[in-house]
Amino acid sequence: MEGGGAKRTRDEMEGEAVAPVEQAPARDQVTAATVAAVRPVAVRHDVVARASGRWTLDSSVKEVLLEDCGGLDDMRLHDFLMKYFKRTFGVVDTSMSVFMDDPSVCVSDEAVLGKITNSSPYREYKTMREGVDRLSAIEIFSLRQWARAEAANEVEDVDIHVKGKLNGALVNAKRSEEAMRVGNAHSVKVIDGVYDSVFNARWSYVVRSDTYDKKWLGMGVLDVAPGEQPHLWSEVQADALYDPEEPWEGDEVPGVSGKLVMATLKSQKGWPYMLFSADEVQKEKAESLTEYNAVCDAYIRRENLRAWHIVKKGLVEWLDGVKSVHPFIVIGTPGIGKSFATGSLLLYQMLHYKPEWLKVVAYFVEGRAYIFHREERRVVYYEEQAVAVDEVEEMARKGVKGYIIFDMGASGATIEHLPRSWGIVLISSPNVKNFHEFAKQRQDTLPIYMNCYKDAEFKAALVWERQSQLEKKQIKLKDINLENIWKALDNRIYMVGPVPRYVLGSEATFDERVEEVKSALELVSFDFEYCMSGMGRHHA
């Protein structure tokens, strides 16, 4: 649950020893044999992929193909003629790109036209320019995209000389990337104990029952035995609509004593969203409504499990070969637990997913990445996401099946480079800018919308935190007064809405949010007083 941990730093963030790698040759050391291997067999034009020493997988196809054309794409026709023929032949000046569209319109003299269009510089430019246009039409703009499409045999009707030049640049770029990977080896490391911490995370239930008195708001905490899987909401229960006329008080789940309101999942080393910083964060004083340090705890609501049921259905269909894998985007208000709860739950469930075909789960967050290898039960940490993306692509090329969880709280700069052959779940706020380009490229992406907390879930969070503090002897039983805390929390919800980050956060966090709400309301076009009177109606 966002907003409930020590310092609630996880909210502030929302917005294997590596095997030795042989030093790859520098980009300017591509051998003659390598160039020969990628050069077209019958090159009539002087088109060869030269080792420019500056290509990367993100280099544009246009830049690669037109590199040897001496700036012809931006050149005027007169300049071209003067450069290669030392005269203009009396033709009307225009841009080379316009000339190429219909040369006969620009040059009426057939002899002159033939001299120009049969020249080696023009033929090379025309071939490369047509290659750029053809690849742009099928949305291949970078060497990275070219590598994927070529590997998948998706490219047709592309000149052999164009392919040769792109493949030569691709060899160059891959060697450069490999050299960078060696240079970045210090930022890639195995994190001991993290895999087991997540895999063996402990479950507990917060349930409503007549067994518990008002002191605990009619709720209690039940622990699941170590190593046992929990009894949680069924797909039908998780997908059921809430009755607006009746406050939700939990659901009866087979195997659970009482009505299940919320579950908690505790990992000793924390979760990816907090960068597994539990050891450091737990040393600090918790700045929250209850002063409970929740850095290790993921608060699992019915909404979070609904997301897993949806993702699991797609996962089953994909691995069973029924259909190709399609991406998901989990979308919800910032601060309601998408990253900390849904992301953590998806990771946990995928590590426990029974079919062994799923070998790897990659978790991208805050510009970093964690790759969980199921067979070896190890986690590799990547300080730079781009390096992790390269590793994921390499595994995908080798046929390894994996799934990606990508938290877009900080940046989505690398999502367009993620392989299509793996499953992926994006976690994002409703800000369309975060995922627009991805969804545009992957039109089969399905949204999963998250609803906010219900009152019963807030109460369950309070019960869990106070019970945990009591168990750790951080407070005394006689000092517990959940009814008073609930009144304070209820007032906060009334002021800023049911968002855990702010209503369960520190006094300073809540006050800051109140000011933000007031500032936002002052900007609306209708009368501020009228809007404030609307806020006077107590929430359901």
C-alpha positions as CSV (number, residue, x, y, z in Angstrom):
1,M,0.0,0.0,0.0
2,E,1.5,3.3,-1.1
3,G,1.8,5.9,1.6
4,G,2.0,3.5,4.6
5,G,5.7,2.8,5.0
6,A,8.7,4.3,6.7
7,K,8.9,7.9,5.6
8,R,6.6,6.6,2.9
9,T,9.6,6.9,0.7
10,R,8.1,4.4,-1.7
11,D,5.5,7.1,-2.5
12,E,8.1,9.7,-3.2
13,M,9.6,7.3,-5.8
14,E,6.3,6.8,-7.8
15,G,6.0,9.4,-10.0
16,E,24.8,-14.2,-10.2
17,A,28.2,-13.0,-10.6
18,V,28.2,-11.9,-14.2
19,A,30.1,-14.4,-16.3
20,P,33.3,-13.1,-17.7
21,V,32.8,-11.6,-21.2
22,E,35.5,-11.5,-23.7
23,Q,36.4,-8.0,-24.8
24,A,34.7,-7.3,-28.1
25,P,36.6,-5.6,-30.9
26,A,36.1,-1.8,-31.0
27,R,33.6,-0.6,-33.6
28,D,36.4,0.6,-35.9
29,Q,38.0,-2.8,-35.9
30,V,35.4,-4.6,-38.0
31,T,37.4,-7.1,-40.1
32,A,37.4,-7.5,-43.8
33,A,35.8,-10.9,-43.3
34,T,32.9,-9.4,-41.3
35,V,32.3,-6.8,-44.0
36,A,32.4,-9.4,-46.7
37,A,29.9,-11.5,-44.8
38,V,27.3,-8.7,-44.9
39,R,28.1,-7.3,-48.3
40,P,25.6,-8.2,-51.1
41,V,27.0,-10.8,-53.5
42,A,26.5,-8.7,-56.6
43,V,27.0,-5.1,-55.7
44,R,26.5,-2.9,-58.8
45,H,26.3,0.3,-56.7
46,D,29.2,1.3,-54.5
47,V,27.1,0.4,-51.4
48,V,29.0,-1.2,-48.6
49,A,28.4,-0.9,-44.8
50,R,31.5,0.8,-43.6
51,A,32.5,0.7,-40.0
52,S,31.7,4.2,-39.0
53,G,32.4,3.5,-35.4
54,R,29.4,5.4,-34.2
55,W,26.4,3.0,-34.7
56,T,24.3,1.8,-31.8
57,L,21.1,-0.2,-31.8
58,D,19.2,3.0,-31.4
59,S,20.8,4.6,-34.6
60,S,18.2,5.5,-37.1
61,V,17.8,3.5,-40.3
62,K,17.8,6.7,-42.3
63,E,21.1,7.8,-40.8
64,V,22.7,4.5,-41.6
65,L,21.4,4.2,-45.2
66,L,22.1,7.8,-46.2
67,E,25.5,8.1,-44.5
68,D,27.5,7.6,-47.7
69,C,25.2,9.8,-49.8
70,G,27.1,12.9,-48.9
71,G,24.1,14.8,-47.6
72,L,22.1,14.3,-50.8
73,D,18.9,14.1,-48.9
74,D,19.2,17.8,-48.0
75,M,21.0,18.8,-51.2
76,R,19.6,21.0,-54.0
77,L,19.6,19.5,-57.5
78,H,21.9,22.3,-58.8
79,D,24.4,21.5,-56.0
80,F,24.3,17.8,-56.9
81,L,24.9,18.5,-60.6
82,M,27.7,20.9,-59.8
83,K,29.3,18.4,-57.5
84,Y,29.3,15.5,-59.8
85,F,28.9,17.0,-63.3
86,K,30.4,20.5,-62.9
87,R,27.4,22.0,-64.6
88,T,23.6,22.4,-64.2
89,F,22.5,21.5,-67.8
90,G,20.1,24.5,-67.6
91,V,17.6,22.6,-65.5
92,V,15.3,24.2,-63.0
93,D,16.6,23.9,-59.4
94,T,14.7,21.9,-56.8
95,S,15.5,19.7,-53.8
96,M,16.9,16.2,-54.5
97,S,13.9,14.6,-52.7
98,V,11.4,16.4,-55.0
99,F,13.5,15.5,-58.0
100,M,13.6,11.8,-57.0
101,D,9.8,11.7,-56.7
102,D,9.4,12.4,-60.5
103,P,12.7,13.2,-62.3
104,S,11.0,13.8,-65.7
105,V,9.0,16.7,-64.4
106,C,12.3,18.5,-63.3
107,V,14.4,17.6,-66.4
108,S,12.7,17.5,-69.8
109,D,15.8,16.6,-71.8
110,E,15.9,12.8,-71.9
111,A,19.6,12.6,-72.6
112,V,20.4,14.8,-69.6
113,L,17.9,12.9,-67.5
114,G,19.5,9.6,-68.3
115,K,22.9,10.9,-67.5
116,I,21.8,12.0,-64.1
117,T,19.7,9.0,-63.2
118,N,22.3,6.5,-64.4
119,S,25.1,8.1,-62.4
120,S,26.5,6.0,-59.5
121,P,25.9,8.7,-56.8
122,Y,22.2,9.1,-57.9
123,R,21.6,5.3,-58.1
124,E,23.0,4.8,-54.7
125,Y,21.0,7.6,-53.2
126,K,17.8,6.4,-54.9
127,T,18.3,2.8,-53.7
128,M,18.9,3.9,-50.1
129,R,16.2,6.5,-50.1
130,E,13.6,4.0,-51.3
131,G,14.9,1.6,-48.6
132,V,14.3,4.3,-45.9
133,D,10.7,5.0,-47.3
134,R,9.9,1.2,-47.4
135,L,11.1,0.6,-43.9
136,S,9.3,3.7,-42.6
137,A,6.1,2.4,-44.1
138,I,6.3,-0.7,-41.9
139,E,7.4,1.2,-38.8
140,I,11.1,0.2,-38.8
141,F,13.0,3.3,-37.8
142,S,16.0,2.1,-35.8
143,L,18.6,-0.7,-36.1
144,R,17.1,-2.3,-33.0
145,Q,13.7,-2.6,-34.8
146,W,15.5,-3.8,-37.9
147,A,17.2,-6.6,-36.0
148,R,13.9,-7.8,-34.6
149,A,12.1,-7.7,-37.9
150,E,14.9,-9.4,-39.8
151,A,15.2,-12.1,-37.1
152,A,11.4,-12.7,-37.4
153,N,11.6,-12.6,-41.2
154,E,9.0,-9.8,-41.3
155,V,10.8,-7.7,-43.9
156,E,9.9,-8.1,-47.6
157,D,10.6,-6.2,-50.8
158,V,13.7,-4.5,-49.4
159,D,16.7,-4.2,-51.8
160,I,19.6,-6.5,-51.1
161,H,22.0,-3.6,-50.9
162,V,19.8,-1.9,-48.3
163,K,19.8,-5.1,-46.3
164,G,23.6,-5.5,-46.6
165,K,24.2,-2.0,-45.4
166,L,21.9,-2.3,-42.4
167,N,23.3,-5.7,-41.4
168,G,26.8,-4.3,-41.6
169,A,25.8,-1.5,-39.3
170,L,24.0,-3.9,-37.1
171,V,27.1,-6.0,-36.6
172,N,28.9,-2.8,-35.8
173,A,26.3,-1.7,-33.3
174,K,26.2,-5.1,-31.5
175,R,29.9,-5.1,-31.0
176,S,29.6,-1.6,-29.6
177,E,26.8,-2.7,-27.3
178,E,28.9,-5.7,-26.2
179,A,31.8,-3.5,-25.4
180,M,29.5,-1.2,-23.4
181,R,28.1,-4.2,-21.6
182,V,31.6,-5.1,-20.5
183,G,32.2,-1.5,-19.4
184,N,29.0,-1.6,-17.5
185,A,29.7,-4.9,-15.7
186,H,30.3,-3.1,-12.4
187,S,26.6,-1.9,-12.5
188,V,25.3,-5.5,-12.9
189,K,25.4,-7.8,-9.9
190,V,23.6,-10.6,-8.2
191,I,21.6,-9.6,-5.1
192,D,21.8,-12.3,-2.5
193,G,18.7,-13.4,-0.7
194,V,16.2,-11.4,-2.8
195,Y,14.8,-14.2,-4.8
196,D,14.0,-16.3,-1.7
197,S,12.7,-13.2,0.1
198,V,10.1,-12.7,-2.6
199,F,9.4,-16.3,-3.3
200,N,8.9,-17.1,0.4
201,A,7.0,-13.9,1.3
202,R,4.6,-14.5,4.2
203,W,0.8,-14.2,3.8
204,S,-1.7,-12.9,6.3
205,Y,-5.4,-12.1,6.2
206,V,-7.3,-9.2,7.7
207,V,-10.8,-10.5,8.2
208,R,-14.1,-9.2,9.5
209,S,-16.0,-11.3,12.0
210,D,-18.2,-11.1,15.1
211,T,-15.3,-12.8,16.9
212,Y,-13.5,-9.4,17.1
213,D,-14.7,-6.5,19.2
214,K,-15.0,-2.8,18.5
215,K,-11.5,-2.1,19.8
216,W,-10.3,-3.7,16.6
217,L,-13.1,-2.3,14.4
218,G,-14.6,-5.8,14.2
219,M,-11.5,-7.2,12.4
220,G,-8.6,-9.5,13.2
221,V,-5.4,-10.7,11.6
222,L,-4.9,-14.4,10.7
223,D,-1.5,-15.7,9.6
224,V,-1.1,-18.2,6.8
225,A,1.3,-21.1,7.7
226,P,4.9,-20.7,6.2
227,G,5.1,-22.3,2.8
228,E,1.4,-22.5,2.3
229,Q,-0.4,-20.6,-0.5
230,P,-3.3,-18.4,0.6
231,H,-7.0,-18.7,0.0
232,L,-7.9,-15.5,-1.9
233,W,-10.8,-14.1,-3.9
234,S,-12.0,-16.2,-6.9
235,E,-12.0,-14.6,-10.3
236,V,-15.8,-14.2,-10.1
237,Q,-15.5,-12.5,-6.7
238,A,-12.6,-10.2,-7.7
239,D,-14.5,-9.1,-10.8
240,A,-17.8,-8.5,-9.0
241,L,-19.1,-4.9,-9.0
242,Y,-19.4,-3.1,-5.6
243,D,-23.0,-2.2,-4.6
244,P,-23.1,1.6,-4.3
245,E,-26.1,1.2,-1.9
246,E,-24.4,-1.2,0.5
247,P,-20.9,-0.5,2.1
248,W,-18.6,-3.4,1.2
249,E,-17.4,-5.3,4.3
250,G,-15.4,-8.2,2.8
251,D,-16.2,-11.5,1.1
252,E,-16.6,-15.0,2.3
253,V,-13.7,-17.0,0.8
254,P,-13.5,-20.8,1.2
255,G,-10.7,-21.7,3.6
256,V,-10.7,-18.3,5.4
257,S,-12.4,-17.8,8.8
258,G,-14.5,-14.6,8.5
259,K,-15.0,-12.3,5.6
260,L,-11.7,-11.5,3.8
261,V,-11.2,-7.8,3.6
262,M,-7.5,-7.5,2.8
263,A,-4.4,-9.8,2.6
264,T,-0.8,-8.8,3.3
265,L,2.3,-10.1,1.7
266,K,5.5,-9.6,3.7
267,S,9.0,-9.9,2.1
268,Q,11.9,-9.6,4.5
269,K,14.0,-7.6,2.0
270,G,11.1,-5.5,0.7
271,W,10.0,-5.2,-2.9
272,P,11.2,-3.9,-6.2
273,Y,9.3,-0.6,-5.9
274,M,11.4,0.2,-2.8
275,L,14.5,-1.1,-4.5
276,F,14.7,-3.8,-1.9
277,S,15.8,-1.2,0.6
278,A,14.1,-2.7,3.7
279,D,17.3,-3.0,5.7
280,E,18.0,0.7,5.4
281,V,14.5,2.0,5.5
282,Q,13.6,0.1,8.7
283,K,16.3,1.9,10.5
284,E,14.5,5.2,10.0
285,K,11.5,6.5,11.9
286,A,8.2,5.8,10.1
287,E,6.5,9.0,9.2
288,S,2.9,7.9,8.7
289,L,-0.5,8.2,10.4
290,T,0.2,5.2,12.7
291,E,4.0,5.5,12.6
292,Y,4.2,1.9,11.3
293,N,7.0,0.9,9.0
294,A,5.3,-0.9,6.1
295,V,8.3,-1.2,3.8
296,C,8.2,-5.0,3.7
297,D,4.4,-5.3,3.4
298,A,2.4,-5.3,0.3
299,Y,-1.3,-4.7,1.1
300,I,-3.3,-6.9,-1.3
301,R,-6.8,-5.9,-2.1
302,R,-9.5,-7.5,-4.2
303,E,-8.6,-5.0,-6.9
304,N,-5.0,-6.2,-7.0
305,L,-6.0,-9.8,-7.3
306,R,-8.4,-8.9,-10.1
307,A,-5.4,-7.7,-12.1
308,W,-3.6,-11.0,-11.5
309,H,-6.6,-13.0,-12.7
310,I,-6.6,-11.0,-15.9
311,V,-2.9,-11.3,-16.5
312,K,-2.9,-15.0,-15.6
313,K,-5.6,-15.7,-18.2
314,G,-3.5,-14.1,-20.9
315,L,-0.4,-16.0,-19.6
316,V,-2.1,-19.3,-19.8
317,E,-3.3,-18.7,-23.3
318,W,0.1,-17.6,-24.4
319,L,2.1,-20.5,-22.9
320,D,-0.5,-23.0,-24.2
321,G,0.0,-21.7,-27.7
322,V,-3.7,-20.6,-28.1
323,K,-2.8,-17.1,-29.0
324,S,0.1,-14.7,-29.2
325,V,1.0,-12.8,-26.0
326,H,-0.5,-9.3,-25.7
327,P,0.5,-6.5,-23.3
328,F,-1.5,-5.1,-20.4
329,I,-1.4,-1.6,-18.8
330,V,-2.5,-1.3,-15.2
331,I,-3.9,2.2,-14.9
332,G,-5.0,4.0,-11.7
333,T,-4.8,7.1,-9.6
334,P,-1.3,7.8,-8.3
335,G,-1.0,6.6,-4.7
336,I,-3.5,3.8,-4.6
337,G,-1.0,0.9,-4.6
338,K,-0.5,0.0,-8.3
339,S,3.2,-0.2,-8.0
340,F,3.7,-1.5,-4.4
341,A,0.7,-3.8,-4.3
342,T,-0.2,-4.9,-7.8
343,G,3.4,-4.9,-9.0
344,S,4.6,-7.0,-6.0
345,L,1.7,-9.4,-6.3
346,L,2.3,-10.0,-10.0
347,L,5.9,-10.7,-9.3
348,Y,5.2,-13.1,-6.5
349,Q,2.5,-15.0,-8.5
350,M,4.8,-15.3,-11.6
351,L,7.6,-16.7,-9.5
352,H,5.1,-19.3,-8.3
353,Y,3.5,-20.0,-11.7
354,K,3.5,-23.8,-12.1
355,P,4.4,-24.3,-15.8
356,E,8.2,-24.3,-16.0
357,W,8.1,-22.7,-19.5
358,L,8.2,-19.3,-17.9
359,K,11.9,-19.0,-17.1
360,V,12.4,-15.3,-16.3
361,V,10.5,-12.4,-14.8
362,A,12.1,-9.0,-15.4
363,Y,11.0,-6.0,-13.2
364,F,11.8,-2.5,-14.4
365,V,11.5,0.4,-11.9
366,E,13.0,3.8,-11.3
367,G,15.5,3.5,-14.2
368,R,16.8,0.2,-12.9
369,A,15.9,-3.4,-13.4
370,Y,15.8,-6.7,-11.6
371,I,15.8,-10.0,-13.6
372,F,14.5,-13.0,-11.7
373,H,15.8,-16.3,-13.0
374,R,13.5,-19.0,-11.9
375,E,15.6,-22.1,-12.5
376,E,18.7,-20.7,-10.7
377,R,16.6,-18.9,-8.1
378,R,18.7,-15.8,-8.4
379,V,18.1,-12.1,-9.0
380,V,20.4,-9.9,-11.2
381,Y,20.3,-6.2,-10.6
382,Y,20.9,-3.7,-13.4
383,E,21.7,-0.2,-12.5
384,E,20.9,0.9,-16.0
385,Q,17.7,-0.2,-17.7
386,A,19.2,-0.1,-21.2
387,V,21.7,-2.8,-20.2
388,A,18.8,-5.0,-18.8
389,V,16.8,-4.5,-22.0
390,D,19.8,-5.8,-24.0
391,E,20.0,-8.9,-21.7
392,V,16.2,-9.4,-22.1
393,E,16.5,-9.2,-25.9
394,E,19.4,-11.6,-25.9
395,M,17.4,-14.2,-23.9
396,A,14.4,-13.6,-26.2
397,R,16.5,-14.3,-29.3
398,K,17.6,-17.6,-27.7
399,G,14.0,-18.6,-27.3
400,V,13.8,-18.1,-23.5
401,K,10.2,-17.3,-22.4
402,G,9.9,-14.5,-19.9
403,Y,7.5,-11.8,-18.6
404,I,8.2,-8.1,-18.0
405,I,6.7,-5.9,-15.3
406,F,7.5,-2.3,-16.1
407,D,6.7,0.4,-13.6
408,M,6.4,3.7,-15.4
409,G,6.5,5.9,-12.3
410,A,9.8,7.5,-13.3
411,S,10.4,6.9,-17.0
412,G,9.2,4.8,-19.9
413,A,12.1,5.7,-22.2
414,T,13.1,2.1,-23.0
415,I,9.7,0.4,-23.3
416,E,9.6,0.6,-27.1
417,H,12.7,-1.5,-27.2
418,L,11.2,-4.4,-25.2
419,P,10.8,-7.6,-27.2
420,R,7.3,-8.5,-28.5
421,S,7.9,-12.2,-27.9
422,W,7.7,-11.7,-24.1
423,G,4.6,-10.8,-22.0
424,I,4.6,-7.4,-20.5
425,V,2.5,-5.5,-17.9
426,L,3.0,-1.7,-17.7
427,I,2.0,0.0,-14.5
428,S,1.1,3.7,-15.0
429,S,-0.9,6.6,-13.8
430,P,-3.7,7.8,-16.1
431,N,-1.3,10.2,-17.7
432,V,-1.6,9.1,-21.4
433,K,1.9,10.6,-22.2
434,N,3.4,7.7,-20.2
435,F,2.2,5.0,-22.5
436,H,0.8,6.6,-25.6
437,E,3.7,5.6,-27.9
438,F,3.8,2.1,-26.6
439,A,0.0,1.6,-27.0
440,K,0.3,3.1,-30.5
441,Q,2.9,0.6,-31.5
442,R,1.2,-2.3,-29.7
443,Q,-2.4,-1.9,-30.5
444,D,-3.3,-5.2,-28.9
445,T,-2.5,-3.7,-25.5
446,L,-5.3,-4.2,-23.0
447,P,-6.0,-1.8,-20.1
448,I,-6.7,-2.9,-16.5
449,Y,-8.3,-0.1,-14.5
450,M,-7.8,0.0,-10.7
451,N,-10.4,1.3,-8.3
452,C,-9.6,3.2,-5.2
453,Y,-9.8,1.9,-1.6
454,K,-13.0,1.2,0.2
455,D,-13.6,2.2,3.8
456,A,-13.3,-1.4,4.9
457,E,-9.9,-1.7,3.3
458,F,-8.6,1.4,5.1
459,K,-9.8,0.0,8.4
460,A,-8.1,-3.3,7.6
461,A,-4.8,-1.4,7.0
462,L,-5.2,0.3,10.4
463,V,-5.9,-3.1,12.1
464,W,-2.9,-4.7,10.4
465,E,-0.5,-1.9,11.3
466,R,-1.6,-1.7,15.0
467,Q,-1.5,-5.6,15.3
468,S,2.0,-5.6,13.8
469,Q,3.2,-2.9,16.2
470,L,1.7,-4.7,19.1
471,E,3.4,-8.0,18.1
472,K,6.7,-6.2,17.8
473,K,6.1,-4.6,21.2
474,Q,6.3,-1.1,19.7
475,I,3.1,-0.1,21.4
476,K,1.0,-1.4,24.4
477,L,-2.5,-2.8,24.1
478,K,-4.0,-0.2,26.5
479,D,-2.8,2.6,24.2
480,I,-4.6,1.3,21.1
481,N,-7.7,3.3,20.1
482,L,-8.5,2.4,16.5
483,E,-11.9,4.2,16.6
484,N,-10.1,7.6,17.2
485,I,-7.6,6.8,14.5
486,W,-10.4,5.9,12.1
487,K,-12.1,9.2,12.8
488,A,-9.0,11.0,11.9
489,L,-8.5,8.9,8.7
490,D,-12.1,9.3,7.7
491,N,-11.8,13.1,7.9
492,R,-8.7,12.9,5.7
493,I,-10.6,10.9,3.2
494,Y,-13.3,13.5,3.3
495,M,-10.8,16.2,2.6
496,V,-8.6,14.7,-0.2
497,G,-10.3,11.4,-1.3
498,P,-9.6,7.7,-0.7
499,V,-5.9,7.7,-1.7
500,P,-3.6,5.8,0.8
501,R,-0.5,7.8,0.0
502,Y,-2.0,11.0,1.4
503,V,-4.5,9.8,4.0
504,L,-2.2,7.2,5.6
505,G,0.9,9.3,5.2
506,S,2.4,11.8,7.6
507,E,0.7,15.0,8.7
508,A,3.0,16.9,6.4
509,T,2.2,14.7,3.4
510,F,-1.6,15.1,4.1
511,D,-1.3,18.9,4.6
512,E,0.6,19.3,1.4
513,R,-2.1,17.4,-0.5
514,V,-4.8,19.5,1.0
515,E,-3.0,22.6,-0.4
516,E,-2.6,21.0,-3.8
517,V,-6.4,20.2,-3.8
518,K,-7.2,23.8,-2.9
519,S,-4.9,25.2,-5.6
520,A,-6.4,22.9,-8.2
521,L,-9.9,23.9,-7.2
522,E,-9.1,27.6,-7.5
523,L,-8.2,27.0,-11.2
524,V,-11.5,25.5,-12.2
525,S,-13.7,27.6,-14.3
526,F,-16.8,27.5,-12.2
527,D,-17.4,29.1,-8.8
528,F,-14.9,27.9,-6.1
529,E,-17.5,28.2,-3.3
530,Y,-19.9,26.1,-5.2
531,C,-17.2,23.4,-5.7
532,M,-16.4,23.5,-2.0
533,S,-20.0,23.1,-1.1
534,G,-20.0,20.0,-3.1
535,M,-17.1,18.7,-1.0
536,G,-19.4,19.2,2.0
537,R,-21.3,16.1,1.1
538,H,-19.7,13.3,3.0
539,H,-18.3,10.5,1.0
540,A,-20.2,7.2,0.9
